[in-house]
Amino acid sequence: MSDAEQFTYLDHIATPVFVLEVVAGGLPVYCAFNACARAISGRPLSDYLGRTAAEVYDTAYGRSALSRHCQVARSGKPLTYELQLPLAGAVRQVRTTLSPETDAEGRVFRLYGTSLDITEECRAREARLSFHTAASEMEQFVAMAAHDLRAPMRNVTMLAEVLKDGFVDHGDGKLDMINMMDGIADKTMKLIDDILMHTHLIEAQEAETLFDLTELTRLICDILDPEERHRVNVTPAMLLTDKTVMQIALRNLIENAVKHAGRLQMLMDLTVEQLPDDKIAVTLEDNGKGFSAAALELMNGGGFRVDSGYGLFGVRRMIRVRGGTITAGNSPTTGGATIRFTLPGRIAAMGAQAIPPQLPPHPSPQQQPV
């Protein structure tokens, strides 16, 4: 059976396949171009046989393809490359793999090629890159703007304090206006802090660390609840995961729970469990008034809304970027909030084994109060 007859079997392959023969002078010319490839190019077989890529595609695209063909013919090594080719009236991005065949003396006499149209893949890749670049630039701009707004907001607060110092209230509403101005400045500062926290969440780097969950939670509570009005029961555990991400997530979630508790004293339960896919799941439950509808929509996959908070949005995005998940809900019995998130990592020790030696074991083997 001749080569030409053998090459007809390539028409039964539902992938673009072509064969090049290295003729005198080392130039590879087409000796086969299967039906699938011809259907994509929109050209007959006669346009290819006995011609180089530069002759078939009389443009810079063809010269680039011929250069790759010659490279493999000279080196005798397989090569995968990407280039653009005019196919069926449009320029398409193509990924090609060329494999050489050598004779008994080691000379390359034939090249076998398979091609894949990756135009849509490249467009999607460029769109993702463009989106991430725009998002990064937007976040940097927002962070700079928020940072610049802090100084004038502090000046407004100081001005309100100066006006209230020695102010005599005549019942004409002026003191209420000063207090309103002070309140607006305070709320604006909190919003600015939330925006800055959001940008810091996105920029946090990944790094696995072994740490004690109880100690980490205690540190957070010492900052957020110095008067120890609230109580957090923590499952004793030594975790090997991204400590920075865990700290940022817990700080935001506990702060959100305390801020919107709706009561002077609140009880929170923080539990952790090992998942089978080298991830850990952390659940925080409280007996407060639960999440708002906007916060629930955000935490369960909805788009960002101003009334849902930058902090929660930043936590959700930070966890998702690191391959985790996060969900939220309200208890049907107590009405309190429940939030669960996962992160890559594992539990190194639990229970009594996870309690640091300097701390006496708590009466309950399952949880430690913070």
C-alpha positions in Angstrom: 0.0 0.0 0.0 1.4 3.4 -1.0 1.8 6.3 1.3 -1.0 8.2 -0.4 -3.4 5.3 0.1 -2.3 5.0 3.8 -2.9 8.7 4.3 -6.5 8.4 3.2 -7.2 6.6 6.5 -6.5 9.9 8.3 -9.8 11.1 7.0 -11.5 8.9 9.6 -9.9 10.8 12.4 -12.1 13.5 13.8 -9.2 15.8 14.7 -7.1 18.0 12.3 -4.1 15.9 11.2 -1.5 16.7 8.6 1.8 15.1 7.4 4.8 16.9 6.0 7.6 15.3 3.9 11.1 16.8 4.2 12.3 17.2 0.6 15.7 18.2 -0.8 17.0 21.3 0.9 15.3 20.4 4.2 12.0 22.1 3.3 8.9 20.3 4.8 6.0 20.2 2.3 2.5 18.8 2.9 1.8 15.3 1.7 -1.4 14.7 3.7 -4.1 16.9 5.1 -7.1 15.0 6.5 -10.8 15.7 6.0 -11.3 17.3 9.4 -8.4 19.7 8.8 -9.8 20.6 5.4 -13.2 21.2 6.7 -11.9 23.7 9.2 -9.6 25.5 6.7 -12.3 25.5 4.0 -9.8 24.6 1.3 -9.3 21.5 -1.0 -6.5 19.0 -0.6 -4.9 20.2 -3.8 -4.1 23.5 -2.1 -1.8 21.7 0.3 -0.1 18.8 -1.5 3.5 19.4 -2.4 3.5 22.9 -1.0 5.1 24.5 2.1 3.1 26.3 4.8 4.5 29.6 3.5 3.1 28.8 0.0 -0.3 27.7 1.3 -0.7 30.7 3.6 1.0 33.5 1.7 1.3 35.7 4.7 3.4 36.2 7.8 1.3 33.5 9.4 2.5 30.9 6.8 6.1 32.0 7.2 5.8 31.5 11.0 4.4 28.0 10.5 7.1 27.0 8.0 9.7 28.2 10.5 8.3 25.8 13.1 8.2 23.0 10.6 11.9 23.6 9.7 12.8 23.7 13.4 11.5 20.2 14.0 13.0 18.9 10.8 16.4 20.1 11.9 16.3 19.2 15.6 14.5 15.9 15.3 12.6 16.7 18.5 8.8 16.9 19.0 7.5 20.5 19.4 4.2 22.0 20.6 3.6 25.6 19.7 0.8 28.1 19.2 0.3 30.4 16.2 -2.3 32.2 14.2 -3.6 31.0 10.9 -6.2 32.3 8.4 -8.9 29.6 8.4 -12.2 29.8 6.6 -12.0 33.6 6.3 -11.0 34.3 9.9 -7.7 34.4 11.8 -7.7 31.6 14.4 -5.4 30.7 17.2 -4.1 27.2 16.7 -2.1 24.9 19.0 0.0 22.4 17.0 2.1 19.4 18.0 4.7 18.2 15.5 6.4 14.8 15.8 9.3 13.8 13.6 9.9 10.4 11.9 13.5 9.4 11.2 15.1 6.9 8.8 17.7 4.2 9.6 20.4 6.8 9.5 18.6 9.1 11.9 17.6 11.7 9.4 14.2 13.3 9.7 12.2 12.6 6.6 8.6 13.1 7.7 6.6 15.2 10.3 3.3 14.3 11.7 1.1 17.1 13.1 -2.1 17.5 15.0 -3.8 20.8 15.5 -6.4 22.2 17.9 -8.3 25.5 17.5 -7.8 27.3 20.8 -9.3 30.7 19.7 -12.1 30.7 22.3 -9.7 29.4 25.0 -7.4 32.3 24.3 -10.2 34.8 24.3 -11.4 33.5 27.7 -7.9 33.7 29.0 -7.5 37.3 27.9 -10.9 38.2 29.3 -10.0 36.7 32.7 -6.7 38.6 32.6 -8.3 41.8 31.7 -10.9 41.4 34.4 -8.4 40.6 37.1 -6.2 43.6 36.0 -9.2 45.9 36.0 -10.4 44.6 39.4 -6.9 45.0 40.9 -6.6 48.5 39.6 -10.1 49.3 40.9 -9.3 47.9 44.3 -6.1 49.9 44.5 -7.9 53.1 43.6 -10.7 52.4 46.2 -8.0 51.7 48.8 -6.2 54.9 48.0 -9.4 56.9 48.0 -10.5 55.4 51.3 -7.1 56.0 52.9 -7.2 59.7 51.8 -10.7 60.1 53.3 -9.7 59.1 56.8 -7.9 62.3 57.6 -10.9 64.7 56.8 -13.3 62.4 58.6 -11.0 62.5 61.7 -11.1 66.3 61.4 -14.9 66.3 61.4 -14.9 64.2 64.5 -12.4 66.6 66.2 -14.4 69.6 65.1 -17.6 68.0 66.7 -15.7 67.5 69.9 -14.5 71.1 69.9 -18.0 72.4 69.3 -19.5 70.3 72.1 -16.8 71.4 74.6 -18.5 74.0 76.8 -21.5 74.1 74.5 -24.7 75.3 76.3 -27.8 73.5 75.1 -30.6 76.0 74.7 -33.0 73.3 73.4 -32.9 74.7 69.9 -31.7 71.5 68.3 -28.1 72.7 67.7 -26.6 70.1 70.0 -28.6 67.4 68.2 -27.1 68.6 64.9 -23.6 68.5 66.3 -24.2 65.0 67.6 -25.6 64.0 64.3 -22.5 65.3 62.5 -20.3 63.4 64.9 -22.4 60.2 64.3 -22.2 60.6 60.6 -18.4 61.0 60.8 -18.1 58.0 63.0 -20.2 55.8 60.7 -18.2 57.0 57.7 -14.9 56.1 59.4 -16.2 52.6 60.0 -17.2 52.3 56.3 -13.7 53.5 55.3 -12.2 50.9 57.7 -14.3 48.2 56.1 -13.2 49.2 52.6 -9.5 49.1 53.7 -10.0 45.8 55.4 -11.5 44.4 52.2 -8.4 45.3 50.2 -6.2 43.8 52.8 -8.2 40.6 52.7 -7.6 40.2 49.0 -3.9 40.8 49.3 -3.2 38.4 52.1 -0.6 35.7 51.0 -1.1 32.0 51.5 1.1 30.2 54.1 0.4 27.0 56.2 1.1 27.3 59.9 0.5 25.1 62.9 -1.4 27.0 65.6 -3.9 26.6 68.4 -7.4 27.6 67.6 -8.3 28.4 71.2 -5.4 30.8 71.6 -6.1 32.5 68.2 -9.8 33.0 69.2 -8.8 34.3 72.6 -6.5 36.9 71.0 -9.3 38.0 68.7 -11.8 38.3 71.6 -9.4 40.2 73.8 -9.3 42.9 71.0 -13.0 42.9 70.1 -14.5 42.3 73.6 -12.1 43.7 76.2 -14.9 43.9 78.8 -15.6 40.1 78.3 -19.3 40.6 77.9 -19.6 37.8 75.4 -18.6 34.2 75.6 -17.1 31.9 72.9 -16.9 28.2 73.4 -14.1 26.8 71.2 -13.4 23.2 70.3 -9.8 22.6 71.3 -7.8 21.9 68.2 -4.3 22.4 66.7 -4.7 23.3 63.1 -2.3 23.2 60.1 -3.7 25.8 57.7 -3.4 29.4 56.6 -3.3 31.1 60.0 -3.5 34.6 58.5 -6.7 33.8 56.6 -8.2 32.0 59.6 -7.5 35.0 61.8 -8.9 37.5 59.3 -12.0 35.4 58.8 -12.7 34.8 62.5 -12.1 38.4 63.4 -14.5 39.7 60.8 -17.2 37.1 61.6 -16.9 37.5 65.4 -16.9 41.3 65.1 -19.9 41.1 62.9 -21.7 38.9 65.4 -20.9 41.2 68.3 -21.8 44.3 66.4 -25.2 43.0 65.4 -25.9 40.9 68.4 -28.9 42.8 69.5 -28.2 41.9 73.2 -25.6 42.9 75.9 -24.4 39.3 76.3 -24.1 36.7 73.6 -22.9 33.1 73.5 -21.0 31.8 70.5 -19.9 28.2 69.7 -16.8 27.7 67.4 -16.4 24.1 66.2 -14.0 22.6 63.7 -14.0 19.3 61.8 -11.8 17.4 59.3 -13.1 16.9 55.8 -12.0 14.0 53.6 -10.4 16.2 50.9 -7.7 17.7 53.0 -9.9 20.6 54.1 -11.1 21.7 57.4 -14.6 23.1 58.1 -15.1 25.8 60.7 -18.6 26.6 62.1 -19.5 29.7 64.2 -22.9 29.8 65.8 -24.4 32.5 68.0 -27.6 33.3 69.9 -27.9 36.8 68.5 -30.6 38.1 66.2 -29.1 36.5 63.1 -28.1 37.7 59.7 -30.0 40.3 57.7 -31.5 39.3 54.4 -28.8 41.2 52.5 -26.0 39.5 54.5 -27.5 36.1 53.9 -27.8 36.7 50.2 -24.2 37.9 50.0 -22.7 35.0 52.0 -24.6 32.4 50.0 -23.4 33.5 46.6 -25.2 36.8 45.9 -23.6 39.9 44.4 -22.1 42.7 46.5 -24.5 45.2 48.1 -23.6 48.2 50.3 -26.0 47.1 53.0 -24.3 43.7 53.3 -20.9 45.1 54.3 -17.4 45.2 52.8 -16.1 43.0 55.6 -18.3 40.0 54.8 -17.7 40.4 51.1 -14.0 40.4 51.6 -14.1 37.3 53.8 -16.2 35.4 51.2 -13.9 36.3 48.3 -10.7 35.6 50.3 -11.9 32.1 51.2 -13.1 31.3 47.7 -9.8 32.5 46.2 -8.1 29.9 48.4 -10.3 27.0 47.2 -12.7 27.1 50.2 -16.5 27.6 50.5 -18.6 29.6 52.8 -22.4 29.5 53.6 -24.6 31.2 56.2 -28.0 30.8 57.7 -30.2 31.6 60.7 -31.2 29.0 63.3 -34.9 28.2 63.0 -35.1 27.7 66.8 -32.9 30.4 68.3 -32.9 32.9 65.4 -29.1 33.2 65.8 -26.6 33.3 63.0 -24.7 30.2 61.8 -21.8 30.5 59.4 -19.6 27.7 58.0 -16.5 28.0 55.9 -13.9 25.5 54.6 -10.2 26.0 53.9 -7.4 23.7 52.8 -5.7 22.2 55.8 -5.9 19.5 58.5 -6.5 19.1 62.2 -3.2 18.1 63.8 -4.7 17.3 67.2 -8.1 17.7 69.0 -9.5 17.5 72.5 -7.2 17.2 75.4 -4.2 16.7 73.1 -4.7 20.1 71.7 -4.8 22.0 75.0 -1.4 23.8 75.6 0.5 22.5 78.6 0.4 25.8 80.4 -3.4 25.7 80.4 -5.3 23.5 82.8 -7.8 21.1 81.1 -11.3 22.4 81.1 -14.0 20.3 82.8 -15.6 19.8 79.4 -13.4 17.6 77.1 -15.1 18.9 74.0 -14.9 22.7 74.4 -13.0 25.5 76.0 -14.6 28.9 76.8 -12.9 32.0 75.6 
